[in-house]
Structure formats: C-alpha cells, structure tokens
Amino acid sequence: MAEALWGSSALLAGLRLGHFTDLEALTGCTVVLAEEGAVGAVDVRGAAPGTRETDLLSPENTVEKVQAILLTGGSAFGLAAAEGVMRYLAERKRGFPTPGGVVPIVPAAVLYDLGRGKVHRPPGAEAGYQAALAVGEEVEEGSVGAGT
C-alpha cells in the first residue's frame, strides 16, 4: 500500500515532499507541499500533542485548503519550522487570500525526539524553509526529515 501512495519517484498528483535533516542533532522536519491548496483534516490524539493551526482544519471554519503540512522533530520547539514553510509559500504568493495579502496555511505536528543527538538543536524556521526548498520529484526515504 505504501508503494502505491508514495512510490519511488513522486507523490500523489499536486503534492511534493521535502526534508531537512540534521544528523548531529538527530532531528529534522518533513513538509508536504500542496501549493495550489488541498483540503485537509486532522485527528489529534495523545496525552501531550504538539500542533499548530490544526484547528483551522475543522469543517466549520473559514479556511478550506492548506498549502502545506509539516511534520517536525524537536517536540514543541520544532513548531518554529512552520514559519520557514510559510515564508517559502509567501514568497510565491501561495496562501489564503486576505485584504492584506495571502496567508499560507501550514498545519504542523511534532514528534518527540529530544535528547537523541550530540546537540540540542530543534528544527527552526530555517529548517522549515530548507525542507520546502528541497521538494522535488524524487522522494527521499529512510531516516530523513522528521524520521531522522
């Protein structure tokens, strides 16, 4: 089933995937871009979920589409990586239209991976930006991005 969804060369039509990997800190982040927008939904579970903008995905809210989804290491510190993905999308004028300009919608969720690496360096805004820049036709697999 995973091969049918992810394949070895591309995601589903309209979606692109990119990673940022920090091998010294043993953490990273993974972004799925849908620059033209995609309908999203979420089911948040767990005793200590770390999320950002997941409430926007509720069907009664104004926002109907997301431009990206971010999965990040670094526990709650890693939510800062979403800022970098937003910057990437804003530079390309992708997001929810408002009178003040587009606002990229980037729901994010964290993974707890603290204390695994040689240094404490959770993914930040630059990591998110680099993950967005790394999107491409090939899908890198293994211990990369949020799965480092």
N, CA, C and O atoms as a GROMACS GRO file, in nm:
protein
  592
    1MET      N    1   0.082  -0.120   0.000
    1MET     CA    2   0.000   0.000   0.000
    1MET      C    3   0.086   0.126   0.000
    1MET      O    4   0.056   0.220  -0.073
    2ALA      N    5   0.192   0.129   0.081
    2ALA     CA    6   0.277   0.248   0.086
    2ALA      C    7   0.338   0.276  -0.050
    2ALA      O    8   0.349   0.392  -0.089
    3GLU      N    9   0.378   0.175  -0.122
    3GLU     CA   10   0.438   0.195  -0.254
    3GLU      C   11   0.338   0.261  -0.348
    3GLU      O   12   0.376   0.346  -0.429
    4ALA      N   13   0.212   0.224  -0.338
    4ALA     CA   14   0.111   0.282  -0.427
    4ALA      C   15   0.090   0.430  -0.397
    4ALA      O   16   0.064   0.508  -0.489
    5LEU      N   17   0.098   0.470  -0.270
    5LEU     CA   18   0.077   0.610  -0.235
    5LEU      C   19   0.202   0.694  -0.256
    5LEU      O   20   0.193   0.804  -0.310
    6TRP      N   21   0.316   0.644  -0.216
    6TRP     CA   22   0.438   0.724  -0.218
    6TRP      C   23   0.524   0.695  -0.339
    6TRP      O   24   0.588   0.786  -0.392
    7GLY      N   25   0.527   0.571  -0.383
    7GLY     CA   26   0.609   0.536  -0.498
    7GLY      C   27   0.756   0.567  -0.474
    7GLY      O   28   0.793   0.611  -0.365
    8SER      N   29   0.838   0.546  -0.573
    8SER     CA   30   0.979   0.574  -0.558
    8SER      C   31   1.017   0.706  -0.624
    8SER      O   32   1.129   0.754  -0.605
    9SER      N   33   0.926   0.766  -0.700
    9SER     CA   34   0.965   0.887  -0.770
    9SER      C   35   0.874   1.006  -0.746
    9SER      O   36   0.917   1.119  -0.770
   10ALA      N   37   0.752   0.989  -0.702
   10ALA     CA   38   0.665   1.105  -0.685
   10ALA      C   39   0.551   1.074  -0.589
   10ALA      O   40   0.516   0.958  -0.566
   11LEU      N   41   0.494   1.179  -0.535
   11LEU     CA   42   0.376   1.167  -0.450
   11LEU      C   43   0.251   1.168  -0.537
   11LEU      O   44   0.260   1.161  -0.660
   12LEU      N   45   0.138   1.178  -0.473
   12LEU     CA   46   0.013   1.193  -0.545
   12LEU      C   47   0.017   1.322  -0.627
   12LEU      O   48   0.090   1.415  -0.591
   13ALA      N   49  -0.058   1.329  -0.732
   13ALA     CA   50  -0.059   1.447  -0.818
   13ALA      C   51  -0.086   1.574  -0.736
   13ALA      O   52  -0.177   1.577  -0.654
   14GLY      N   53  -0.006   1.677  -0.759
   14GLY     CA   54  -0.023   1.804  -0.691
   14GLY      C   55   0.048   1.816  -0.559
   14GLY      O   56   0.050   1.924  -0.500
   15LEU      N   57   0.107   1.707  -0.509
   15LEU     CA   58   0.178   1.710  -0.382
   15LEU      C   59   0.327   1.688  -0.407
   15LEU      O   60   0.367   1.608  -0.492
   16ARG      N   61   0.408   1.761  -0.330
   16ARG     CA   62   0.553   1.742  -0.336
   16ARG      C   63   0.607   1.734  -0.194
   16ARG      O   64   0.552   1.795  -0.103
   17LEU      N   65   0.713   1.658  -0.176
   17LEU     CA   66   0.766   1.632  -0.044
   17LEU      C   67   0.911   1.679  -0.035
   17LEU      O   68   0.988   1.662  -0.129
   18GLY      N   69   0.946   1.738   0.079
   18GLY     CA   70   1.084   1.779   0.103
   18GLY      C   71   1.121   1.757   0.249
   18GLY      O   72   1.037   1.759   0.338
   19HIS      N   73   1.251   1.734   0.269
   19HIS     CA   74   1.302   1.708   0.405
   19HIS      C   75   1.414   1.804   0.439
   19HIS      O   76   1.484   1.854   0.351
   20PHE      N   77   1.432   1.830   0.568
   20PHE     CA   78   1.552   1.887   0.624
   20PHE      C   79   1.598   1.789   0.730
   20PHE      O   80   1.520   1.749   0.816
   21THR      N   81   1.725   1.750   0.725
   21THR     CA   82   1.780   1.651   0.817
   21THR      C   83   1.902   1.708   0.887
   21THR      O   84   1.992   1.761   0.822
   22ASP      N   85   1.906   1.696   1.020
   22ASP     CA   86   2.021   1.739   1.100
   22ASP      C   87   2.076   1.613   1.167
   22ASP      O   88   2.024   1.568   1.269
   23LEU      N   89   2.182   1.557   1.110
   23LEU     CA   90   2.238   1.432   1.162
   23LEU      C   91   2.312   1.451   1.293
   23LEU      O   92   2.325   1.355   1.369
   24GLU      N   93   2.361   1.571   1.323
   24GLU     CA   94   2.428   1.594   1.450
   24GLU      C   95   2.327   1.598   1.565
   24GLU      O   96   2.351   1.542   1.672
   25ALA      N   97   2.214   1.663   1.543
   25ALA     CA   98   2.110   1.672   1.645
   25ALA      C   99   2.013   1.554   1.639
   25ALA      O  100   1.930   1.536   1.728
   26LEU      N  101   2.023   1.474   1.534
   26LEU     CA  102   1.933   1.360   1.510
   26LEU      C  103   1.786   1.403   1.513
   26LEU      O  104   1.705   1.348   1.588
   27THR      N  105   1.756   1.502   1.430
   27THR     CA  106   1.621   1.552   1.418
   27THR      C  107   1.603   1.608   1.277
   27THR      O  108   1.696   1.608   1.197
   28GLY      N  109   1.485   1.655   1.248
   28GLY     CA  110   1.460   1.714   1.117
   28GLY      C  111   1.313   1.745   1.101
   28GLY      O  112   1.234   1.734   1.195
   29CYS      N  113   1.278   1.784   0.980
   29CYS     CA  114   1.138   1.811   0.951
   29CYS      C  115   1.107   1.770   0.807
   29CYS      O  116   1.195   1.764   0.721
   30THR      N  117   0.981   1.742   0.784
   30THR     CA  118   0.932   1.698   0.653
   30THR      C  119   0.810   1.781   0.618
   30THR      O  120   0.719   1.797   0.699
   31VAL      N  121   0.809   1.833   0.496
   31VAL     CA  122   0.696   1.914   0.451
   31VAL      C  123   0.634   1.848   0.328
   31VAL      O  124   0.703   1.802   0.238
   32VAL      N  125   0.502   1.846   0.328
   32VAL     CA  126   0.426   1.806   0.210
   32VAL      C  127   0.363   1.933   0.156
   32VAL      O  128   0.277   1.993   0.222
   33LEU      N  129   0.404   1.975   0.036
   33LEU     CA  130   0.353   2.097  -0.024
   33LEU      C  131   0.237   2.068  -0.119
   33LEU      O  132   0.242   1.975  -0.199
   34ALA      N  133   0.136   2.148  -0.106
   34ALA     CA  134   0.022   2.148  -0.200
   34ALA      C  135   0.000   2.295  -0.232
   34ALA      O  136  -0.099   2.354  -0.189
   35GLU      N  137   0.092   2.354  -0.308
   35GLU     CA  138   0.093   2.498  -0.329
   35GLU      C  139  -0.038   2.553  -0.384
   35GLU      O  140  -0.074   2.667  -0.356
   36GLU      N  141  -0.110   2.474  -0.462
   36GLU     CA  142  -0.239   2.518  -0.515
   36GLU      C  143  -0.351   2.495  -0.414
   36GLU      O  144  -0.465   2.535  -0.437
   37GLY      N  145  -0.318   2.433  -0.302
   37GLY     CA  146  -0.414   2.408  -0.197
   37GLY      C  147  -0.474   2.269  -0.204
   37GLY      O  148  -0.492   2.213  -0.312
   38ALA      N  149  -0.503   2.216  -0.089
   38ALA     CA  150  -0.566   2.085  -0.077
   38ALA      C  151  -0.652   2.086   0.049
   38ALA      O  152  -0.617   2.148   0.149
   39VAL      N  153  -0.763   2.017   0.043
   39VAL     CA  154  -0.850   2.005   0.160
   39VAL      C  155  -0.779   1.916   0.262
   39VAL      O  156  -0.728   1.810   0.227
   40GLY      N  157  -0.775   1.960   0.386
   40GLY     CA  158  -0.708   1.884   0.491
   40GLY      C  159  -0.804   1.851   0.604
   40GLY      O  160  -0.908   1.915   0.620
   41ALA      N  161  -0.767   1.752   0.681
   41ALA     CA  162  -0.841   1.714   0.801
   41ALA      C  163  -0.741   1.658   0.901
   41ALA      O  164  -0.631   1.618   0.864
   42VAL      N  165  -0.779   1.654   1.027
   42VAL     CA  166  -0.687   1.607   1.129
   42VAL      C  167  -0.765   1.539   1.241
   42VAL      O  168  -0.881   1.571   1.267
   43ASP      N  169  -0.698   1.447   1.307
   43ASP     CA  170  -0.747   1.382   1.427
   43ASP      C  171  -0.632   1.386   1.527
   43ASP      O  172  -0.541   1.303   1.518
   44VAL      N  173  -0.635   1.479   1.620
   44VAL     CA  174  -0.527   1.497   1.716
   44VAL      C  175  -0.550   1.405   1.834
   44VAL      O  176  -0.657   1.405   1.895
   45ARG      N  177  -0.448   1.326   1.866
   45ARG     CA  178  -0.458   1.231   1.977
   45ARG      C  179  -0.333   1.238   2.062
   45ARG      O  180  -0.236   1.304   2.025
   46GLY      N  181  -0.335   1.170   2.173
   46GLY     CA  182  -0.218   1.160   2.259
   46GLY      C  183  -0.232   1.244   2.384
   46GLY      O  184  -0.318   1.332   2.392
   47ALA      N  185  -0.146   1.217   2.480
   47ALA     CA  186  -0.152   1.284   2.609
   47ALA      C  187  -0.087   1.422   2.606
   47ALA      O  188  -0.117   1.506   2.691
   48ALA      N  189   0.000   1.448   2.510
   48ALA     CA  190   0.069   1.578   2.503
   48ALA      C  191   0.094   1.615   2.357
   48ALA      O  192   0.209   1.625   2.315
   49PRO      N  193  -0.013   1.637   2.280
   49PRO     CA  194   0.007   1.668   2.139
   49PRO      C  195   0.067   1.807   2.120
   49PRO      O  196   0.031   1.902   2.190
   50GLY      N  197   0.159   1.817   2.026
   50GLY     CA  198   0.217   1.945   1.989
   50GLY      C  199   0.174   1.975   1.847
   50GLY      O  200   0.216   1.908   1.753
   51THR      N  201   0.089   2.077   1.830
   51THR     CA  202   0.035   2.107   1.698
   51THR      C  203   0.030   2.258   1.677
   51THR      O  204   0.041   2.337   1.771
   52ARG      N  205   0.013   2.295   1.552
   52ARG     CA  206  -0.003   2.436   1.513
   52ARG      C  207  -0.104   2.440   1.398
   52ARG      O  208  -0.091   2.366   1.301
   53GLU      N  209  -0.202   2.526   1.409
   53GLU     CA  210  -0.302   2.552   1.307
   53GLU      C  211  -0.390   2.431   1.272
   53GLU      O  212  -0.456   2.432   1.168
   54THR      N  213  -0.392   2.330   1.354
   54THR     CA  214  -0.478   2.215   1.324
   54THR      C  215  -0.625   2.250   1.344
   54THR      O  216  -0.712   2.188   1.282
   55ASP      N  217  -0.656   2.348   1.430
   55ASP     CA  218  -0.796   2.389   1.449
   55ASP      C  219  -0.855   2.447   1.320
   55ASP      O  220  -0.977   2.443   1.301
   56LEU      N  221  -0.771   2.501   1.233
   56LEU     CA  222  -0.820   2.555   1.106
   56LEU      C  223  -0.885   2.447   1.019
   56LEU      O  224  -0.965   2.478   0.931
   57LEU      N  225  -0.851   2.322   1.043
   57LEU     CA  226  -0.899   2.213   0.959
   57LEU      C  227  -1.039   2.166   0.995
   57LEU      O  228  -1.094   2.078   0.929
   58SER      N  229  -1.097   2.224   1.098
   58SER     CA  230  -1.233   2.189   1.136
   58SER      C  231  -1.329   2.238   1.028
   58SER      O  232  -1.314   2.350   0.980
   59PRO      N  233  -1.427   2.157   0.988
   59PRO     CA  234  -1.511   2.191   0.874
   59PRO      C  235  -1.593   2.319   0.888
   59PRO      O  236  -1.634   2.377   0.787
   60GLU      N  237  -1.619   2.365   1.010
   60GLU     CA  238  -1.700   2.486   1.026
   60GLU      C  239  -1.618   2.615   1.014
   60GLU      O  240  -1.674   2.724   1.022
   61ASN      N  241  -1.487   2.605   0.996
   61ASN     CA  242  -1.402   2.723   0.987
   61ASN      C  243  -1.391   2.776   0.845
   61ASN      O  244  -1.422   2.705   0.749
   62THR      N  245  -1.346   2.900   0.832
   62THR     CA  246  -1.340   2.971   0.704
   62THR      C  247  -1.241   2.909   0.606
   62THR      O  248  -1.269   2.899   0.486
   63VAL      N  249  -1.126   2.868   0.656
   63VAL     CA  250  -1.020   2.816   0.569
   63VAL      C  251  -1.060   2.679   0.516
   63VAL      O  252  -1.092   2.589   0.593
   64GLU      N  253  -1.057   2.666   0.385
   64GLU     CA  254  -1.096   2.539   0.322
   64GLU      C  255  -0.977   2.456   0.276
   64GLU      O  256  -0.989   2.334   0.261
   65LYS      N  257  -0.863   2.520   0.252
   65LYS     CA  258  -0.748   2.448   0.196
   65LYS      C  259  -0.620   2.484   0.269
   65LYS      O  260  -0.607   2.593   0.325
   66VAL      N  261  -0.527   2.391   0.268
   66VAL     CA  262  -0.393   2.412   0.321
   66VAL      C  263  -0.295   2.414   0.204
   66VAL      O  264  -0.320   2.353   0.100
   67GLN      N  265  -0.184   2.485   0.223
   67GLN     CA  266  -0.081   2.486   0.121
   67GLN      C  267   0.033   2.391   0.155
   67GLN      O  268   0.115   2.358   0.069
   68ALA      N  269   0.038   2.347   0.280
   68ALA     CA  270   0.143   2.253   0.323
   68ALA      C  271   0.102   2.189   0.454
   68ALA      O  272   0.018   2.241   0.528
   69ILE      N  273   0.164   2.076   0.481
   69ILE     CA  274   0.155   2.008   0.611
   69ILE      C  275   0.299   1.986   0.654
   69ILE      O  276   0.382   1.943   0.574
   70LEU      N  277   0.328   2.013   0.780
   70LEU     CA  278   0.463   1.996   0.832
   70LEU      C  279   0.464   1.894   0.945
   70LEU      O  280   0.382   1.902   1.037
   71LEU      N  281   0.554   1.801   0.937
   71LEU     CA  282   0.584   1.711   1.049
   71LEU      C  283   0.726   1.746   1.092
   71LEU      O  284   0.816   1.753   1.008
   72THR      N  285   0.746   1.768   1.222
   72THR     CA  286   0.877   1.813   1.268
   72THR      C  287   0.919   1.744   1.396
   72THR      O  288   0.836   1.712   1.481
   73GLY      N  289   1.048   1.723   1.407
   73GLY     CA  290   1.106   1.677   1.532
   73GLY      C  291   1.122   1.797   1.624
   73GLY      O  292   1.079   1.907   1.592
   74GLY      N  293   1.184   1.774   1.739
   74GLY     CA  294   1.212   1.884   1.830
   74GLY      C  295   1.104   1.913   1.930
   74GLY      O  296   1.108   2.016   1.998
   75SER      N  297   1.008   1.824   1.942
   75SER     CA  298   0.896   1.845   2.033
   75SER      C  299   0.834   1.982   2.004
   75SER      O  300   0.837   2.025   1.889
   76ALA      N  301   0.781   2.050   2.103
   76ALA     CA  302   0.713   2.178   2.080
   76ALA      C  303   0.806   2.285   2.023
   76ALA      O  304   0.761   2.378   1.957
   77PHE      N  305   0.938   2.273   2.048
   77PHE     CA  306   1.034   2.368   1.991
   77PHE      C  307   1.030   2.364   1.838
   77PHE      O  308   1.050   2.467   1.773
   78GLY      N  309   1.006   2.247   1.782
   78GLY     CA  310   1.009   2.229   1.637
   78GLY      C  311   0.897   2.298   1.562
   78GLY      O  312   0.903   2.311   1.440
   79LEU      N  313   0.793   2.343   1.633
   79LEU     CA  314   0.683   2.413   1.565
   79LEU      C  315   0.731   2.540   1.495
   79LEU      O  316   0.664   2.589   1.404
   80ALA      N  317   0.844   2.593   1.536
   80ALA     CA  318   0.900   2.712   1.472
   80ALA      C  319   0.934   2.685   1.325
   80ALA      O  320   0.942   2.779   1.246
   81ALA      N  321   0.954   2.560   1.289
   81ALA     CA  322   0.986   2.527   1.149
   81ALA      C  323   0.874   2.566   1.054
   81ALA      O  324   0.899   2.592   0.936
   82ALA      N  325   0.751   2.572   1.103
   82ALA     CA  326   0.638   2.612   1.019
   82ALA      C  327   0.655   2.754   0.966
   82ALA      O  328   0.608   2.785   0.857
   83GLU      N  329   0.722   2.840   1.042
   83GLU     CA  330   0.746   2.977   0.996
   83GLU      C  331   0.827   2.979   0.866
   83GLU      O  332   0.800   3.060   0.777
   84GLY      N  333   0.924   2.890   0.856
   84GLY     CA  334   1.005   2.883   0.735
   84GLY      C  335   0.925   2.835   0.615
   84GLY      O  336   0.945   2.884   0.504
   85VAL      N  337   0.835   2.740   0.636
   85VAL     CA  338   0.748   2.692   0.528
   85VAL      C  339   0.654   2.805   0.485
   85VAL      O  340   0.629   2.823   0.366
   86MET      N  341   0.603   2.880   0.582
   86MET     CA  342   0.517   2.994   0.550
   86MET      C  343   0.593   3.098   0.468
   86MET      O  344   0.538   3.153   0.372
   87ARG      N  345   0.716   3.125   0.505
   87ARG     CA  346   0.797   3.223   0.430
   87ARG      C  347   0.815   3.177   0.285
   87ARG      O  348   0.801   3.256   0.192
   88TYR      N  349   0.848   3.049   0.267
   88TYR     CA  350   0.864   2.992   0.134
   88TYR      C  351   0.737   3.014   0.050
   88TYR      O  352   0.745   3.058  -0.065
   89LEU      N  353   0.622   2.983   0.108
   89LEU     CA  354   0.496   2.997   0.035
   89LEU      C  355   0.458   3.143   0.012
   89LEU      O  356   0.408   3.177  -0.095
   90ALA      N  357   0.483   3.229   0.110
   90ALA     CA  358   0.452   3.371   0.095
   90ALA      C  359   0.534   3.433  -0.017
   90ALA      O  360   0.484   3.516  -0.092
   91GLU      N  361   0.660   3.393  -0.029
   91GLU     CA  362   0.744   3.443  -0.137
   91GLU      C  363   0.686   3.408  -0.274
   91GLU      O  364   0.710   3.478  -0.372
   92ARG      N  365   0.610   3.300  -0.280
   92ARG     CA  366   0.550   3.254  -0.404
   92ARG      C  367   0.401   3.294  -0.414
   92ARG      O  368   0.330   3.254  -0.505
   93LYS      N  369   0.358   3.375  -0.316
   93LYS     CA  370   0.220   3.425  -0.312
   93LYS      C  371   0.117   3.312  -0.310
   93LYS      O  372   0.015   3.318  -0.379
   94ARG      N  373   0.145   3.210  -0.230
   94ARG     CA  374   0.055   3.097  -0.213
   94ARG      C  375  -0.004   3.102  -0.073
   94ARG      O  376   0.070   3.109   0.025
   95GLY      N  377  -0.137   3.100  -0.063
   95GLY     CA  378  -0.199   3.100   0.068
   95GLY      C  379  -0.344   3.144   0.060
   95GLY      O  380  -0.402   3.157  -0.048
   96PHE      N  381  -0.401   3.164   0.177
   96PHE     CA  382  -0.540   3.208   0.190
   96PHE      C  383  -0.545   3.357   0.160
   96PHE      O  384  -0.474   3.436   0.223
   97PRO      N  385  -0.629   3.397   0.064
   97PRO     CA  386  -0.632   3.539   0.027
   97PRO      C  387  -0.701   3.624   0.134
   97PRO      O  388  -0.809   3.590   0.182
   98THR      N  389  -0.636   3.734   0.171
   98THR     CA  390  -0.694   3.832   0.263
   98THR      C  391  -0.669   3.971   0.204
   98THR      O  392  -0.586   3.985   0.113
   99PRO      N  393  -0.738   4.072   0.253
   99PRO     CA  394  -0.714   4.208   0.202
   99PRO      C  395  -0.568   4.253   0.221
   99PRO      O  396  -0.519   4.337   0.146
  100GLY      N  397  -0.500   4.199   0.319
  100GLY     CA  398  -0.361   4.235   0.345
  100GLY      C  399  -0.260   4.148   0.274
  100GLY      O  400  -0.140   4.166   0.294
  101GLY      N  401  -0.303   4.055   0.192
  101GLY     CA  402  -0.213   3.964   0.122
  101GLY      C  403  -0.246   3.820   0.158
  101GLY      O  404  -0.332   3.793   0.240
  102VAL      N  405  -0.176   3.729   0.095
  102VAL     CA  406  -0.202   3.588   0.121
  102VAL      C  407  -0.140   3.545   0.253
  102VAL      O  408  -0.034   3.594   0.292
  103VAL      N  409  -0.208   3.453   0.320
  103VAL     CA  410  -0.158   3.395   0.444
  103VAL      C  411  -0.145   3.245   0.419
  103VAL      O  412  -0.246   3.175   0.411
  104PRO      N  413  -0.022   3.193   0.407
  104PRO     CA  414  -0.004   3.050   0.386
  104PRO      C  415  -0.057   2.970   0.506
  104PRO      O  416  -0.032   3.005   0.621
  105ILE      N  417  -0.130   2.866   0.477
  105ILE     CA  418  -0.187   2.780   0.582
  105ILE      C  419  -0.101   2.654   0.590
  105ILE      O  420  -0.096   2.574   0.497
  106VAL      N  421  -0.034   2.640   0.706
  106VAL     CA  422   0.062   2.531   0.724
  106VAL      C  423   0.038   2.464   0.860
  106VAL      O  424   0.109   2.494   0.956
  107PRO      N  425  -0.059   2.374   0.870
  107PRO     CA  426  -0.075   2.298   0.993
  107PRO      C  427   0.049   2.213   1.018
  107PRO      O  428   0.112   2.162   0.925
  108ALA      N  429   0.083   2.198   1.145
  108ALA     CA  430   0.204   2.124   1.180
  108ALA      C  431   0.180   2.038   1.303
  108ALA      O  432   0.096   2.068   1.387
  109ALA      N  433   0.257   1.930   1.311
  109ALA     CA  434   0.255   1.842   1.428
  109ALA      C  435   0.398   1.801   1.459
  109ALA      O  436   0.482   1.791   1.370
  110VAL      N  437   0.423   1.776   1.587
  110VAL     CA  438   0.559   1.746   1.632
  110VAL      C  439   0.577   1.600   1.668
  110VAL      O  440   0.482   1.527   1.697
  111LEU      N  441   0.702   1.561   1.665
  111LEU     CA  442   0.747   1.432   1.715
  111LEU      C  443   0.842   1.459   1.831
  111LEU      O  444   0.920   1.554   1.826
  112TYR      N  445   0.836   1.378   1.934
  112TYR     CA  446   0.929   1.396   2.045
  112TYR      C  447   1.056   1.317   2.014
  112TYR      O  448   1.055   1.194   2.011
  113ASP      N  449   1.165   1.389   1.991
  113ASP     CA  450   1.294   1.324   1.964
  113ASP      C  451   1.407   1.393   2.040
  113ASP      O  452   1.523   1.382   2.001
  114LEU      N  453   1.374   1.462   2.148
  114LEU     CA  454   1.476   1.534   2.225
  114LEU      C  455   1.573   1.439   2.294
  114LEU      O  456   1.536   1.329   2.334
  115GLY      N  457   1.699   1.484   2.307
  115GLY     CA  458   1.799   1.408   2.380
  115GLY      C  459   1.862   1.293   2.303
  115GLY      O  460   1.934   1.213   2.362
  116ARG      N  461   1.838   1.284   2.175
  116ARG     CA  462   1.893   1.173   2.096
  116ARG      C  463   2.027   1.206   2.032
  116ARG      O  464   2.112   1.118   2.016
  117GLY      N  465   2.047   1.331   1.995
  117GLY     CA  466   2.166   1.370   1.921
  117GLY      C  467   2.277   1.421   2.010
  117GLY      O  468   2.266   1.422   2.133
  118LYS      N  469   2.386   1.464   1.945
  118LYS     CA  470   2.501   1.518   2.017
  118LYS      C  471   2.476   1.659   2.067
  118LYS      O  472   2.541   1.704   2.161
  119VAL      N  473   2.381   1.730   2.004
  119VAL     CA  474   2.348   1.867   2.043
  119VAL      C  475   2.196   1.882   2.050
  119VAL      O  476   2.121   1.805   1.990
  120HIS      N  477   2.154   1.984   2.125
  120HIS     CA  478   2.010   2.018   2.129
  120HIS      C  479   1.989   2.130   2.028
  120HIS      O  480   2.024   2.245   2.054
  121ARG      N  481   1.931   2.096   1.912
  121ARG     CA  482   1.905   2.194   1.808
  121ARG      C  483   1.777   2.153   1.735
  121ARG      O  484   1.782   2.092   1.629
  122PRO      N  485   1.662   2.188   1.792
  122PRO     CA  486   1.535   2.154   1.727
  122PRO      C  487   1.523   2.226   1.593
  122PRO      O  488   1.582   2.333   1.575
  123PRO      N  489   1.448   2.171   1.501
  123PRO     CA  490   1.426   2.240   1.374
  123PRO      C  491   1.360   2.375   1.398
  123PRO      O  492   1.263   2.385   1.472
  124GLY      N  493   1.413   2.478   1.334
  124GLY     CA  494   1.357   2.612   1.344
  124GLY      C  495   1.308   2.659   1.208
  124GLY      O  496   1.291   2.580   1.116
  125ALA      N  497   1.287   2.790   1.198
  125ALA     CA  498   1.234   2.847   1.075
  125ALA      C  499   1.322   2.816   0.954
  125ALA      O  500   1.270   2.786   0.846
  126GLU      N  501   1.453   2.823   0.970
  126GLU     CA  502   1.542   2.796   0.857
  126GLU      C  503   1.532   2.650   0.813
  126GLU      O  504   1.541   2.621   0.694
  127ALA      N  505   1.514   2.559   0.907
  127ALA     CA  506   1.497   2.417   0.872
  127ALA      C  507   1.371   2.397   0.790
  127ALA      O  508   1.372   2.323   0.692
  128GLY      N  509   1.262   2.462   0.830
  128GLY     CA  510   1.137   2.452   0.754
  128GLY      C  511   1.152   2.508   0.614
  128GLY      O  512   1.101   2.452   0.517
  129TYR      N  513   1.223   2.621   0.603
  129TYR     CA  514   1.246   2.682   0.472
  129TYR      C  515   1.329   2.589   0.384
  129TYR      O  516   1.298   2.572   0.266
  130GLN      N  517   1.433   2.531   0.440
  130GLN     CA  518   1.518   2.439   0.363
  130GLN      C  519   1.442   2.313   0.321
  130GLN      O  520   1.465   2.261   0.212
  131ALA      N  521   1.352   2.265   0.406
  131ALA     CA  522   1.270   2.149   0.368
  131ALA      C  523   1.181   2.183   0.250
  131ALA      O  524   1.166   2.103   0.158
  132ALA      N  525   1.123   2.304   0.251
  132ALA     CA  526   1.038   2.347   0.139
  132ALA      C  527   1.121   2.362   0.012
  132ALA      O  528   1.074   2.326  -0.096
  133LEU      N  529   1.242   2.416   0.024
  133LEU     CA  530   1.329   2.428  -0.093
  133LEU      C  531   1.370   2.292  -0.150
  133LEU      O  532   1.399   2.280  -0.269
  134ALA      N  533   1.372   2.191  -0.064
  134ALA     CA  534   1.419   2.058  -0.104
  134ALA      C  535   1.312   1.974  -0.174
  134ALA      O  536   1.340   1.861  -0.216
  135VAL      N  537   1.190   2.027  -0.189
  135VAL     CA  538   1.087   1.948  -0.256
  135VAL      C  539   1.132   1.915  -0.397
  135VAL      O  540   1.202   1.993  -0.462
  136GLY      N  541   1.091   1.799  -0.443
  136GLY     CA  542   1.130   1.760  -0.578
  136GLY      C  543   1.050   1.641  -0.626
  136GLY      O  544   0.953   1.598  -0.563
  137GLU      N  545   1.092   1.590  -0.738
  137GLU     CA  546   1.025   1.476  -0.800
  137GLU      C  547   1.060   1.346  -0.729
  137GLU      O  548   0.977   1.255  -0.721
  138GLU      N  549   1.181   1.336  -0.679
  138GLU     CA  550   1.223   1.214  -0.608
  138GLU      C  551   1.186   1.225  -0.461
  138GLU      O  552   1.199   1.331  -0.401
  139VAL      N  553   1.139   1.116  -0.404
  139VAL     CA  554   1.104   1.112  -0.262
  139VAL      C  555   1.215   1.040  -0.188
  139VAL      O  556   1.235   0.920  -0.205
  140GLU      N  557   1.289   1.116  -0.106
  140GLU     CA  558   1.396   1.057  -0.027
  140GLU      C  559   1.333   0.973   0.084
  140GLU      O  560   1.239   1.017   0.150
  141GLU      N  561   1.385   0.854   0.104
  141GLU     CA  562   1.328   0.763   0.203
  141GLU      C  563   1.432   0.725   0.307
  141GLU      O  564   1.552   0.744   0.285
  142GLY      N  565   1.387   0.671   0.420
  142GLY     CA  566   1.477   0.626   0.525
  142GLY      C  567   1.475   0.721   0.643
  142GLY      O  568   1.375   0.789   0.668
  143SER      N  569   1.585   0.726   0.716
  143SER     CA  570   1.596   0.811   0.836
  143SER      C  571   1.631   0.954   0.794
  143SER      O  572   1.744   0.999   0.810
  144VAL      N  573   1.531   1.022   0.742
  144VAL     CA  574   1.547   1.160   0.694
  144VAL      C  575   1.432   1.245   0.746
  144VAL      O  576   1.328   1.193   0.787
  145GLY      N  577   1.452   1.377   0.743
  145GLY     CA  578   1.346   1.468   0.782
  145GLY      C  579   1.294   1.440   0.922
  145GLY      O  580   1.371   1.417   1.015
  146ALA      N  581   1.163   1.441   0.935
  146ALA     CA  582   1.100   1.418   1.065
  146ALA      C  583   1.127   1.276   1.117
  146ALA      O  584   1.108   1.249   1.236
  147GLY      N  585   1.171   1.187   1.032
  147GLY     CA  586   1.201   1.049   1.075
  147GLY      C  587   1.346   1.024   1.108
  147GLY      O  588   1.388   0.908   1.121
  148THR      N  589   1.427   1.133   1.122
  148THR     CA  590   1.571   1.115   1.149
  148THR      C  591   1.593   1.044   1.280
  148THR      O  592   1.707   1.021   1.319
   0.00000   0.00000   0.00000
